[in-house]
Amino acid sequence: MSVMMEEEIKRWTARRKSALVLGIIQGKTTISEASRQFDLAPSEIEEWRDHAKVGMENALRAKARGRA
C-alpha cells in the first residue's frame, strides 16, 4: 500500500477502502493479511470487495446505470 496505509487509520473513507481492495485484487496483500494489519473483520473487507465488483460491473456496462 502507500504511506497512507502505514498510519493508524481512524476513519475508512471510500478512497482508503478502494486502495485496500485494489491492493487485494492486484495480489499485493490478502484479505487475511489486511484483516490482521488493520484490525478489521475479514467479512467487512469481503463486503467492500464485493461492492467494488458490483461497481466495476456497472461502470463497464454499455449503458451504465446512473450515467447519462
Secondary structure, 3 states (H helix, E strand, C coil): CCHHHHCCCCCCCHHHHHHHHHHHHCCCCCHHHHHHHHCCCHHHHHHHHHHHHHHHHHHCCCCCCCCC
